[in-house]
């Protein structure tokens, strides 16, 4: 490929990208690149990866699905963290005094 054509293709791809950052999915490459790795990259890097056929741009549906899965995973993690926390109970002052008396009486009874 001619160098001018290469940069023309990158510029054409840049023109298609209207956001600052883009989600891309890697493609299989002859030098061992793995398919299916999701990355969020700046538009220049995305254009270069697309022209070099190292990645493809994710569709809006794929991005929405990925974000929903991430949000659900985060929600599940937050829920698990909440369940692992020590549970505390608030007591009214009268209840606290009654508990202390009961403990004190138990000690005297021994």
Backbone bond lengths (Angstrom), bond angles and torsions (degrees), N, CA, C in turn:
res aa  C-N    CA-C-N  psi(-1)  N-CA   C-N-CA  omega(-1)  CA-C   N-CA-C  phi
1 X - - - 1.447 - - 1.521 108.94 -
2 X 1.281 114.52 137.06 1.449 122.71 177.00 1.534 108.89 -68.38
3 X 1.321 116.75 141.71 1.459 121.01 -177.97 1.533 111.64 -61.64
4 X 1.344 116.45 -37.95 1.469 119.80 178.54 1.524 110.50 -64.40
5 X 1.322 116.22 -41.44 1.464 120.11 178.56 1.520 111.28 -64.32
6 X 1.320 115.84 -39.55 1.461 121.66 179.42 1.535 109.83 -58.58
7 X 1.326 116.48 -50.54 1.465 119.56 -178.61 1.522 111.70 -71.10
8 X 1.322 118.41 -29.40 1.461 121.26 174.61 1.525 110.24 -64.15
9 X 1.333 116.08 -41.92 1.462 120.48 178.23 1.528 110.82 -65.27
10 X 1.317 116.93 -40.10 1.470 120.09 177.37 1.524 109.69 -62.96
11 X 1.334 117.44 -44.81 1.470 120.35 178.69 1.527 111.04 -62.21
12 X 1.333 117.34 -39.37 1.460 120.69 178.47 1.524 110.64 -64.55
13 X 1.314 115.73 -40.22 1.472 119.99 178.90 1.524 110.20 -68.17
14 X 1.337 117.10 -39.35 1.470 121.02 176.94 1.521 111.03 -60.03
15 X 1.313 116.71 -37.70 1.461 120.84 -179.78 1.527 111.73 -64.50
16 X 1.314 117.17 -28.02 1.468 121.37 179.76 1.520 112.04 -77.75
17 X 1.333 117.12 -21.05 1.466 121.54 -175.79 1.520 108.51 -95.12
18 X 1.335 115.67 119.82 1.461 119.25 -176.08 1.530 113.81 -107.62
19 X 1.315 117.15 1.92 1.463 120.08 178.60 1.521 110.26 -112.21
20 X 1.336 115.25 162.24 1.461 119.91 -178.03 1.534 111.67 -71.21
21 X 1.345 116.39 -36.34 1.458 121.51 179.50 1.522 109.27 -125.51
22 X 1.325 116.01 150.02 1.462 122.17 -174.46 1.525 109.31 -133.88
23 X 1.325 116.11 141.91 1.461 120.75 172.36 1.521 108.20 -89.82
24 X 1.323 115.74 129.77 1.461 121.28 177.85 1.525 109.14 -128.30
25 X 1.335 115.11 156.50 1.463 122.11 175.87 1.514 107.21 -118.43
26 X 1.317 116.45 129.74 1.465 120.18 -178.28 1.521 110.82 -68.12
27 X 1.315 114.90 152.19 1.458 123.21 176.08 1.526 109.05 -112.52
28 X 1.317 116.19 162.77 1.467 120.39 176.03 1.525 108.02 -66.91
29 X 1.320 115.78 133.77 1.465 120.24 177.23 1.526 109.09 -120.73
30 X 1.328 116.79 155.71 1.467 119.78 -179.33 1.527 113.96 -62.47
31 X 1.328 116.51 -24.17 1.469 118.96 -177.72 1.531 112.69 -93.04
32 X 1.342 116.80 19.16 1.460 119.55 173.16 1.510 115.55 100.99
33 X 1.321 118.53 8.05 1.459 120.35 178.37 1.524 110.84 -64.92
34 X 1.335 116.24 137.13 1.463 120.38 -177.41 1.517 110.85 -90.73
35 X 1.303 116.16 146.38 1.449 122.32 -179.76 1.523 110.29 -87.31
36 X 1.331 115.69 145.50 1.454 120.69 171.52 1.509 116.56 93.82
37 X 1.320 119.20 5.61 1.470 121.49 178.72 1.528 107.74 -83.02
38 X 1.329 116.53 121.39 1.463 121.74 -178.36 1.520 109.29 -89.91
39 X 1.328 115.43 135.02 1.466 120.86 177.67 1.518 108.99 -139.38
40 X 1.317 115.16 150.40 1.462 120.54 171.80 1.528 105.74 -110.77
41 X 1.332 115.67 116.13 1.463 120.73 -174.97 1.525 109.62 -128.12
42 X 1.338 115.70 164.86 1.456 118.60 177.02 1.525 109.46 -71.32
43 X 1.307 116.09 163.71 1.470 120.14 -171.95 1.522 112.97 -63.66
44 X 1.333 118.02 -33.45 1.466 120.68 179.74 1.528 111.15 -66.24
45 X 1.325 115.16 -45.33 1.461 119.66 178.58 1.524 110.82 -64.88
46 X 1.323 116.29 -40.44 1.467 120.21 179.01 1.523 110.56 -61.82
47 X 1.326 117.09 -44.95 1.467 120.47 179.91 1.531 110.44 -60.36
48 X 1.318 116.12 -43.35 1.465 120.48 -179.80 1.530 110.54 -64.29
49 X 1.326 117.96 -44.57 1.456 121.21 -179.86 1.525 111.77 -64.22
50 X 1.323 116.88 -37.10 1.460 120.90 179.92 1.525 110.58 -69.05
51 X 1.336 116.63 -44.44 1.472 120.37 179.11 1.520 110.56 -63.58
52 X 1.321 117.15 -38.71 1.466 121.05 -179.97 1.526 112.52 -80.37
53 X 1.337 116.37 1.41 1.468 123.43 178.83 1.532 112.09 58.44
54 X 1.318 115.01 36.92 1.457 121.11 175.37 1.522 110.95 -96.62
55 X 1.332 116.36 -16.54 1.458 120.84 -178.55 1.522 109.22 -156.64
56 X 1.345 113.38 165.18 1.456 119.68 173.03 1.521 107.80 -128.25
57 X 1.299 115.57 154.74 1.451 120.63 -179.85 1.528 109.35 -76.20
58 X 1.331 116.64 139.30 1.456 121.02 179.04 1.523 109.45 -77.36
59 X 1.322 116.07 145.10 1.464 120.19 176.23 1.528 108.75 -75.58
60 X 1.322 115.91 163.89 1.469 120.54 179.27 1.534 110.76 -61.02
61 X 1.334 116.12 -36.81 1.467 120.08 179.31 1.528 110.82 -65.79
62 X 1.325 116.48 -41.52 1.469 120.03 178.88 1.519 111.21 -64.21
63 X 1.335 116.56 -40.03 1.472 120.74 178.85 1.525 109.65 -64.94
64 X 1.339 116.55 -45.20 1.464 120.21 -179.56 1.532 110.78 -62.31
65 X 1.323 117.06 -41.67 1.462 120.99 178.90 1.528 110.95 -64.77
66 X 1.332 116.89 -43.41 1.460 120.75 179.66 1.529 110.62 -62.48
67 X 1.346 116.51 -43.78 1.453 119.53 -179.54 1.524 111.36 -66.15
68 X 1.332 117.28 -37.93 1.466 120.68 177.52 1.525 110.28 -63.75
69 X 1.336 116.91 -41.42 1.470 120.47 178.43 1.520 110.94 -64.67
70 X 1.329 116.65 -41.34 1.476 119.97 178.71 1.525 110.96 -64.84
71 X 1.345 116.29 -42.32 1.467 120.01 179.55 1.521 110.95 -63.85
72 X 1.325 116.90 -40.96 1.470 120.74 178.58 1.528 110.24 -65.01
73 X 1.322 117.43 -42.69 1.464 120.79 178.25 1.527 110.19 -62.38
74 X 1.325 117.53 -41.55 1.467 121.16 178.43 1.522 110.56 -65.44
75 X 1.338 116.98 -40.58 1.460 120.91 178.67 1.534 110.29 -62.96
76 X 1.328 116.96 -42.04 1.459 120.90 178.53 1.540 110.80 -64.23
77 X 1.334 116.02 -40.26 1.467 120.37 179.24 1.522 110.30 -65.39
78 X 1.346 116.71 -43.94 1.463 120.45 178.93 1.524 110.99 -62.74
79 X 1.329 116.52 -39.71 1.458 120.52 178.73 1.523 110.98 -64.20
80 X 1.336 116.27 -42.91 1.471 120.00 178.01 1.526 110.53 -63.66
81 X 1.330 117.01 -39.84 1.467 120.33 178.37 1.520 110.75 -62.97
82 X 1.325 117.13 -40.89 1.459 120.18 178.87 1.525 111.16 -64.41
83 X 1.327 116.42 -38.19 1.462 119.53 -179.35 1.523 111.89 -70.16
84 X 1.318 117.46 -25.31 1.460 120.91 -179.69 1.520 113.26 -81.76
85 X 1.305 116.56 -16.16 1.465 119.39 -178.67 1.526 110.88 -68.24
86 X 1.305 115.34 154.97 1.459 120.58 177.39 1.523 108.01 -71.26
87 X 1.321 114.38 133.03 1.462 118.60 179.37 1.521 108.97 -87.88
88 X 1.306 115.25 133.60 1.460 120.28 -179.99 1.523 108.14 -120.26
89 X 1.327 114.89 149.18 1.453 120.62 179.73 1.522 108.52 -119.13
90 X 1.319 114.64 134.30 1.465 118.83 175.33 1.513 109.02 -86.22
91 X 1.297 115.60 134.65 1.457 121.46 178.58 1.512 109.35 -117.36
92 X 1.321 114.66 143.00 1.460 118.94 171.36 1.526 107.38 -71.44
93 X 1.302 117.32 158.15 1.458 120.51 -176.08 1.526 111.66 -61.81
94 X 1.338 116.32 -35.07 1.475 119.39 179.84 1.532 109.84 -65.85
95 X 1.323 117.07 -39.18 1.454 119.89 179.16 1.527 110.91 -65.50
96 X 1.321 116.90 -38.05 1.458 121.70 179.34 1.533 110.25 -64.19
97 X 1.325 116.34 -43.87 1.464 120.69 178.92 1.522 109.77 -62.81
98 X 1.327 117.47 -42.31 1.475 121.26 179.78 1.525 110.36 -63.70
99 X 1.320 118.43 -40.71 1.462 121.50 177.94 1.527 110.92 -64.48
100 X 1.318 116.58 -42.05 1.465 119.71 178.97 1.522 111.00 -62.93
101 X 1.335 116.36 -42.16 1.472 119.61 178.42 1.526 110.41 -61.88
102 X 1.326 115.51 -43.76 1.464 119.16 -178.57 1.524 109.74 -63.19
103 X 1.314 117.89 -41.08 1.461 120.70 178.35 1.522 110.81 -65.67
104 X 1.336 116.18 -40.82 1.462 120.55 -179.55 1.524 110.68 -64.33
105 X 1.348 116.59 -41.01 1.462 120.59 179.74 1.529 110.44 -67.13
106 X 1.326 117.06 -36.02 1.469 120.21 178.67 1.519 110.69 -65.06
107 X 1.317 116.72 -36.50 1.468 119.73 179.33 1.530 111.19 -69.22
108 X 1.345 115.53 -37.98 1.474 118.61 179.72 1.514 111.00 -68.85
109 X 1.337 116.67 -33.62 1.453 121.60 -177.68 1.513 112.57 -69.14
110 X 1.302 118.97 -19.64 1.473 121.77 -177.26 1.467 112.54 -80.44
